[in-house]
Amino acid sequence: MPGCIFRASGEDFQIDRFLAQSGLRPSRIHHRGDVGIRARPLADSGFILKVSDADGCLTTEIADAILFLSANEGELEKLRDFPGVTDIRLDFGIYRRDVAAQVDYFPPDLLVRAGRLGIGIELSIYAASDPA
């Protein structure tokens, strides 16, 4: 599932209340107690939002993420400060490359913007090789 997604969650996050007053439009939401993909009740409430459809191209995903952070800074500040929110992150999905050491770089502009908004950075590396 390469691309970049934004996630926000928290055990006591009143997601419906937040979304009613937010301009953010998630692609998927879940509530604490919903049954997740592992057939167990979820311990938190949260949502995901697609930031980039770039299929494993980290450079494009980063550029899209910087645009997302810039365009939604006010909403993301509200989210960061909303009661019950305990985890906010950008998840960058890339393919594992056939190299001795896979090294990927996140530029300071992304890190500063995300850090100021209380957003963590996650890198998900998928086993399937990039068809390109």
FIKOLZA-1660 file (N, C-alpha, C; in steps of 0.1 Angstrom, whole numbers, plus 5000, padded with zeros to 4 digits):
% residues 132
   i   px   py   pz ch aa at
   1 5008 4988 5000  A  M  N
   1 5000 5000 5000  A  M CA
   1 5009 5013 5000  A  M  C
   2 5018 5013 4991  A  P  N
   2 5026 5026 4990  A  P CA
   2 5017 5038 4987  A  P  C
   3 5023 5049 4990  A  G  N
   3 5016 5062 4990  A  G CA
   3 5018 5068 5004  A  G  C
   4 5012 5079 5006  A  C  N
   4 5013 5085 5020  A  C CA
   4 4999 5087 5025  A  C  C
   5 4998 5083 5038  A  I  N
   5 4985 5085 5044  A  I CA
   5 4987 5092 5057  A  I  C
   6 4977 5100 5062  A  F  N
   6 4977 5107 5074  A  F CA
   6 4968 5099 5084  A  F  C
   7 4973 5097 5096  A  R  N
   7 4965 5090 5106  A  R CA
   7 4964 5099 5119  A  R  C
   8 4952 5098 5125  A  A  N
   8 4950 5105 5138  A  A CA
   8 4942 5095 5146  A  A  C
   9 4945 5094 5159  A  S  N
   9 4938 5085 5168  A  S CA
   9 4940 5088 5182  A  S  C
  10 4932 5082 5190  A  G  N
  10 4933 5083 5205  A  G CA
  10 4922 5075 5211  A  G  C
  11 4925 5069 5223  A  E  N
  11 4915 5061 5230  A  E CA
  11 4903 5069 5234  A  E  C
  12 4904 5081 5237  A  D  N
  12 4893 5090 5241  A  D CA
  12 4890 5101 5231  A  D  C
  13 4894 5099 5218  A  F  N
  13 4892 5108 5208  A  F CA
  13 4877 5108 5203  A  F  C
  14 4870 5119 5205  A  Q  N
  14 4856 5119 5201  A  Q CA
  14 4856 5124 5186  A  Q  C
  15 4859 5114 5177  A  I  N
  15 4861 5117 5163  A  I CA
  15 4849 5123 5156  A  I  C
  16 4837 5119 5159  A  D  N
  16 4826 5125 5153  A  D CA
  16 4824 5140 5157  A  D  C
  17 4827 5143 5169  A  R  N
  17 4826 5157 5173  A  R CA
  17 4837 5166 5166  A  R  C
  18 4849 5160 5165  A  F  N
  18 4860 5167 5158  A  F CA
  18 4856 5169 5143  A  F  C
  19 4852 5159 5136  A  L  N
  19 4849 5160 5122  A  L CA
  19 4838 5169 5119  A  L  C
  20 4828 5170 5128  A  A  N
  20 4817 5179 5126  A  A CA
  20 4821 5193 5125  A  A  C
  21 4832 5197 5131  A  Q  N
  21 4837 5211 5130  A  Q CA
  21 4850 5212 5122  A  Q  C
  22 4854 5202 5114  A  S  N
  22 4866 5202 5107  A  S CA
  22 4864 5202 5092  A  S  C
  23 4873 5208 5085  A  G  N
  23 4873 5207 5070  A  G CA
  23 4880 5195 5065  A  G  C
  24 4887 5187 5074  A  L  N
  24 4894 5175 5070  A  L CA
  24 4883 5164 5066  A  L  C
  25 4885 5157 5055  A  R  N
  25 4876 5147 5050  A  R CA
  25 4883 5134 5049  A  R  C
  26 4883 5126 5060  A  P  N
  26 4890 5113 5059  A  P CA
  26 4884 5103 5049  A  P  C
  27 4893 5094 5045  A  S  N
  27 4888 5083 5036  A  S CA
  27 4882 5071 5044  A  S  C
  28 4886 5071 5057  A  R  N
  28 4881 5060 5066  A  R CA
  28 4882 5065 5080  A  R  C
  29 4871 5061 5088  A  I  N
  29 4871 5064 5102  A  I CA
  29 4868 5051 5110  A  I  C
  30 4872 5051 5122  A  H  N
  30 4869 5040 5131  A  H CA
  30 4866 5045 5145  A  H  C
  31 4858 5038 5152  A  H  N
  31 4855 5041 5166  A  H CA
  31 4860 5030 5175  A  H  C
  32 4864 5034 5187  A  R  N
  32 4868 5025 5197  A  R CA
  32 4857 5014 5199  A  R  C
  33 4861 5002 5199  A  G  N
  33 4851 4991 5200  A  G CA
  33 4847 4984 5186  A  G  C
  34 4849 4992 5175  A  D  N
  34 4847 4986 5162  A  D CA
  34 4856 4974 5161  A  D  C
  35 4851 4964 5153  A  V  N
  35 4859 4952 5150  A  V CA
  35 4869 4956 5139  A  V  C
  36 4882 4954 5141  A  G  N
  36 4892 4957 5131  A  G CA
  36 4895 4945 5123  A  G  C
  37 4905 4946 5114  A  I  N
  37 4909 4936 5105  A  I CA
  37 4914 4923 5111  A  I  C
  38 4918 4924 5124  A  R  N
  38 4922 4912 5131  A  R CA
  38 4911 4906 5139  A  R  C
  39 4898 4910 5136  A  A  N
  39 4886 4905 5142  A  A CA
  39 4886 4907 5157  A  A  C
  40 4893 4918 5162  A  R  N
  40 4893 4921 5176  A  R CA
  40 4888 4936 5177  A  R  C
  41 4881 4939 5188  A  P  N
  41 4877 4953 5190  A  P CA
  41 4889 4963 5190  A  P  C
  42 4887 4974 5184  A  L  N
  42 4898 4984 5183  A  L CA
  42 4898 4992 5197  A  L  C
  43 4910 4995 5201  A  A  N
  43 4912 5002 5214  A  A CA
  43 4911 5017 5213  A  A  C
  44 4910 5022 5201  A  D  N
  44 4909 5037 5199  A  D CA
  44 4900 5041 5188  A  D  C
  45 4898 5054 5187  A  S  N
  45 4890 5060 5176  A  S CA
  45 4900 5068 5168  A  S  C
  46 4897 5068 5155  A  G  N
  46 4906 5076 5146  A  G CA
  46 4902 5076 5132  A  G  C
  47 4911 5082 5124  A  F  N
  47 4908 5082 5109  A  F CA
  47 4921 5082 5101  A  F  C
  48 4919 5079 5088  A  I  N
  48 4930 5080 5079  A  I CA
  48 4925 5089 5067  A  I  C
  49 4935 5095 5061  A  L  N
  49 4933 5104 5050  A  L CA
  49 4944 5103 5040  A  L  C
  50 4941 5101 5028  A  K  N
  50 4951 5099 5017  A  K CA
  50 4957 5112 5014  A  K  C
  51 4971 5112 5015  A  V  N
  51 4978 5125 5012  A  V CA
  51 4985 5124 4999  A  V  C
  52 4989 5112 4995  A  S  N
  52 4996 5110 4982  A  S CA
  52 4993 5097 4976  A  S  C
  53 4990 5097 4963  A  D  N
  53 4988 5084 4956  A  D CA
  53 5001 5079 4949  A  D  C
  54 5012 5086 4951  A  A  N
  54 5025 5082 4945  A  A CA
  54 5028 5068 4949  A  A  C
  55 5030 5060 4939  A  D  N
  55 5031 5045 4942  A  D CA
  55 5046 5042 4946  A  D  C
  56 5049 5046 4958  A  G  N
  56 5062 5042 4963  A  G CA
  56 5073 5052 4960  A  G  C
  57 5070 5063 4953  A  C  N
  57 5080 5073 4950  A  C CA
  57 5081 5083 4961  A  C  C
  58 5091 5081 4970  A  L  N
  58 5092 5088 4982  A  L CA
  58 5093 5103 4980  A  L  C
  59 5100 5107 4969  A  T  N
  59 5102 5122 4966  A  T CA
  59 5088 5128 4964  A  T  C
  60 5080 5122 4956  A  T  N
  60 5067 5127 4953  A  T CA
  60 5058 5127 4966  A  T  C
  61 5059 5116 4973  A  E  N
  61 5051 5115 4986  A  E CA
  61 5054 5126 4995  A  E  C
  62 5067 5129 4996  A  I  N
  62 5072 5140 5005  A  I CA
  62 5067 5154 5000  A  I  C
  63 5068 5156 4987  A  A  N
  63 5063 5169 4981  A  A CA
  63 5048 5170 4984  A  A  C
  64 5040 5159 4982  A  D  N
  64 5026 5160 4984  A  D CA
  64 5023 5162 4999  A  D  C
  65 5031 5156 5008  A  A  N
  65 5029 5158 5022  A  A CA
  65 5031 5172 5027  A  A  C
  66 5042 5178 5021  A  I  N
  66 5045 5192 5025  A  I CA
  66 5033 5201 5020  A  I  C
  67 5028 5199 5008  A  L  N
  67 5016 5206 5004  A  L CA
  67 5004 5204 5013  A  L  C
  68 5002 5192 5017  A  F  N
  68 4991 5188 5026  A  F CA
  68 4992 5196 5039  A  F  C
  69 5004 5196 5045  A  L  N
  69 5007 5202 5058  A  L CA
  69 5004 5218 5056  A  L  C
  70 5009 5223 5045  A  S  N
  70 5008 5238 5043  A  S CA
  70 4993 5241 5041  A  S  C
  71 4986 5234 5033  A  A  N
  71 4972 5237 5030  A  A CA
  71 4963 5235 5042  A  A  C
  72 4966 5226 5051  A  N  N
  72 4957 5223 5063  A  N CA
  72 4963 5226 5076  A  N  C
  73 4972 5235 5077  A  E  N
  73 4979 5239 5089  A  E CA
  73 4970 5242 5100  A  E  C
  74 4960 5251 5098  A  G  N
  74 4950 5255 5108  A  G CA
  74 4942 5243 5113  A  G  C
  75 4937 5234 5104  A  E  N
  75 4930 5223 5109  A  E CA
  75 4938 5213 5116  A  E  C
  76 4951 5211 5112  A  L  N
  76 4960 5202 5119  A  L CA
  76 4964 5207 5133  A  L  C
  77 4964 5220 5135  A  E  N
  77 4967 5226 5148  A  E CA
  77 4955 5223 5157  A  E  C
  78 4943 5225 5152  A  K  N
  78 4931 5221 5160  A  K CA
  78 4930 5207 5163  A  K  C
  79 4934 5198 5154  A  L  N
  79 4935 5184 5157  A  L CA
  79 4945 5180 5167  A  L  C
  80 4957 5186 5166  A  R  N
  80 4967 5184 5176  A  R CA
  80 4963 5187 5190  A  R  C
  81 4955 5198 5191  A  D  N
  81 4951 5203 5204  A  D CA
  81 4937 5197 5209  A  D  C
  82 4931 5189 5201  A  F  N
  82 4918 5184 5204  A  F CA
  82 4919 5173 5215  A  F  C
  83 4910 5174 5225  A  P  N
  83 4910 5164 5236  A  P CA
  83 4909 5150 5231  A  P  C
  84 4918 5141 5237  A  G  N
  84 4917 5127 5234  A  G CA
  84 4926 5123 5222  A  G  C
  85 4932 5132 5214  A  V  N
  85 4940 5128 5203  A  V CA
  85 4954 5125 5209  A  V  C
  86 4959 5113 5207  A  T  N
  86 4972 5110 5213  A  T CA
  86 4983 5105 5202  A  T  C
  87 4978 5103 5190  A  D  N
  87 4987 5099 5180  A  D CA
  87 4984 5105 5166  A  D  C
  88 4993 5113 5161  A  I  N
  88 4991 5118 5147  A  I CA
  88 5003 5115 5140  A  I  C
  89 5002 5110 5127  A  R  N
  89 5014 5106 5120  A  R CA
  89 5011 5107 5105  A  R  C
  90 5022 5108 5097  A  L  N
  90 5022 5107 5083  A  L CA
  90 5029 5093 5081  A  L  C
  91 5023 5085 5073  A  D  N
  91 5029 5071 5070  A  D CA
  91 5032 5071 5055  A  D  C
  92 5045 5071 5053  A  F  N
  92 5051 5070 5039  A  F CA
  92 5053 5056 5035  A  F  C
  93 5046 5051 5025  A  G  N
  93 5048 5037 5020  A  G CA
  93 5057 5037 5008  A  G  C
  94 5067 5028 5009  A  I  N
  94 5077 5026 4998  A  I CA
  94 5079 5011 4996  A  I  C
  95 5085 5008 4985  A  Y  N
  95 5089 4994 4982  A  Y CA
  95 5103 4991 4987  A  Y  C
  96 5105 4979 4992  A  R  N
  96 5119 4975 4995  A  R CA
  96 5127 4974 4982  A  R  C
  97 5139 4979 4983  A  R  N
  97 5147 4978 4971  A  R CA
  97 5158 4967 4973  A  R  C
  98 5163 4962 4962  A  D  N
  98 5173 4951 4963  A  D CA
  98 5186 4958 4964  A  D  C
  99 5190 4962 4976  A  V  N
  99 5202 4969 4978  A  V CA
  99 5208 4964 4992  A  V  C
 100 5221 4966 4994  A  A  N
 100 5227 4961 5006  A  A CA
 100 5221 4969 5018  A  A  C
 101 5219 4982 5017  A  A  N
 101 5214 4990 5027  A  A CA
 101 5204 5000 5021  A  A  C
 102 5192 5000 5025  A  Q  N
 102 5182 5009 5020  A  Q CA
 102 5182 5021 5029  A  Q  C
 103 5185 5033 5023  A  V  N
 103 5186 5045 5029  A  V CA
 103 5176 5055 5023  A  V  C
 104 5168 5061 5031  A  D  N
 104 5158 5071 5026  A  D CA
 104 5159 5083 5034  A  D  C
 105 5156 5095 5028  A  Y  N
 105 5159 5108 5034  A  Y CA
 105 5146 5116 5035  A  Y  C
 106 5144 5122 5046  A  F  N
 106 5133 5132 5049  A  F CA
 106 5139 5146 5051  A  F  C
 107 5135 5155 5042  A  P  N
 107 5141 5168 5043  A  P CA
 107 5137 5176 5055  A  P  C
 108 5145 5186 5059  A  P  N
 108 5142 5194 5071  A  P CA
 108 5128 5201 5070  A  P  C
 109 5125 5206 5058  A  D  N
 109 5112 5213 5056  A  D CA
 109 5100 5204 5061  A  D  C
 110 5100 5192 5057  A  L  N
 110 5089 5183 5061  A  L CA
 110 5090 5180 5076  A  L  C
 111 5102 5178 5081  A  L  N
 111 5103 5174 5095  A  L CA
 111 5100 5186 5104  A  L  C
 112 5104 5198 5100  A  V  N
 112 5100 5210 5108  A  V CA
 112 5085 5212 5108  A  V  C
 113 5079 5212 5096  A  R  N
 113 5064 5214 5095  A  R CA
 113 5057 5203 5104  A  R  C
 114 5061 5191 5102  A  A  N
 114 5054 5180 5109  A  A CA
 114 5056 5181 5124  A  A  C
 115 5069 5184 5128  A  G  N
 115 5072 5185 5142  A  G CA
 115 5064 5196 5149  A  G  C
 116 5063 5208 5142  A  R  N
 116 5056 5219 5148  A  R CA
 116 5041 5216 5150  A  R  C
 117 5036 5207 5142  A  L  N
 117 5022 5203 5143  A  L CA
 117 5020 5191 5152  A  L  C
 118 5031 5185 5158  A  G  N
 118 5030 5173 5166  A  G CA
 118 5027 5161 5158  A  G  C
 119 5032 5161 5146  A  I  N
 119 5029 5149 5137  A  I CA
 119 5042 5141 5136  A  I  C
 120 5041 5128 5139  A  G  N
 120 5052 5119 5137  A  G CA
 120 5053 5114 5123  A  G  C
 121 5065 5108 5120  A  I  N
 121 5068 5103 5106  A  I CA
 121 5070 5088 5108  A  I  C
 122 5063 5081 5099  A  E  N
 122 5064 5066 5098  A  E CA
 122 5068 5062 5084  A  E  C
 123 5077 5052 5083  A  L  N
 123 5081 5047 5070  A  L CA
 123 5077 5032 5069  A  L  C
 124 5068 5029 5060  A  S  N
 124 5063 5015 5058  A  S CA
 124 5070 5010 5046  A  S  C
 125 5078 4999 5047  A  I  N
 125 5085 4993 5036  A  I CA
 125 5078 4980 5032  A  I  C
 126 5074 4980 5020  A  Y  N
 126 5066 4968 5015  A  Y CA
 126 5075 4959 5007  A  Y  C
 127 5073 4946 5009  A  A  N
 127 5082 4936 5003  A  A CA
 127 5080 4935 4988  A  A  C
 128 5069 4938 4982  A  A  N
 128 5067 4937 4968  A  A CA
 128 5076 4947 4961  A  A  C
 129 5083 4943 4951  A  S  N
 129 5092 4953 4944  A  S CA
 129 5083 4962 4935  A  S  C
 130 5089 4973 4933  A  D  N
 130 5082 4983 4924  A  D CA
 130 5082 4978 4910  A  D  C
 131 5070 4978 4904  A  P  N
 131 5069 4973 4890  A  P CA
 131 5076 4981 4880  A  P  C
 132 5079 4994 4884  A  A  N
 132 5087 5003 4875  A  A CA
 132 5101 4999 4877  A  A  C
% end
